[in-house]
Amino acid sequence: MKQFQSIEKLDEAALYVLELVSGLSILLLTFGLIASMASPSSENNTSAREGSPKEGRNWLSSSR
């Protein structure tokens, strides 16, 4: 409608901004997931996964 051209422009601008923010948040979440999976601290916790949890705690306390 020709009556509401300014409102339509504002509506389209708001839609584009929301789509941009949504895409950016997806990219940041993806980057965070990849960074957390590539973290070297996750590789050092293998002793707690092997055997019982008690064995893992004994191994950690004996290494001090």
C-alpha positions in Angstrom: 0.0 0.0 0.0 1.3 3.4 -0.8 0.1 4.9 2.5 2.6 3.0 4.6 5.8 3.1 2.6 7.9 4.4 5.5 6.5 1.7 7.8 7.2 -1.0 5.2 10.8 0.3 4.8 11.3 0.2 8.6 9.8 -3.3 8.7 12.1 -4.6 6.0 15.1 -3.0 7.7 14.2 -4.6 11.0 13.8 -7.9 9.3 17.2 -7.7 7.7 18.8 -6.7 11.0 17.2 -9.6 12.8 18.4 -12.0 10.1 21.9 -10.6 10.3 22.0 -11.0 14.0 20.6 -14.5 13.8 23.2 -15.5 11.3 26.0 -14.0 13.3 24.8 -15.8 16.5 24.8 -19.1 14.6 28.4 -18.4 13.4 29.5 -17.6 16.9 27.9 -20.7 18.4 29.6 -22.8 15.7 32.9 -21.2 16.4 32.5 -21.8 20.1 31.6 -25.4 19.6 34.6 -26.0 17.4 36.9 -24.2 19.8 35.6 -26.2 22.8 36.0 -29.5 21.0 39.6 -28.6 20.0 40.5 -27.6 23.5 43.6 -29.4 24.7 42.2 -29.6 28.2 39.7 -32.2 27.0 42.5 -34.5 26.0 44.1 -34.6 29.5 41.0 -36.0 31.2 41.4 -39.6 29.9 42.5 -41.0 33.2 39.2 -40.3 34.8 37.4 -42.1 32.0 39.5 -45.3 32.1 38.6 -47.7 34.9 36.6 -46.6 37.9 36.4 -43.0 39.0 38.2 -44.0 42.2 41.3 -45.2 40.2 41.3 -41.9 38.3 41.3 -39.9 41.6 44.1 -42.1 43.0 46.2 -41.6 39.9 45.8 -37.8 40.1 46.6 -37.7 43.8 49.7 -39.9 43.5 51.2 -37.7 40.8 51.7 -34.7 43.1 
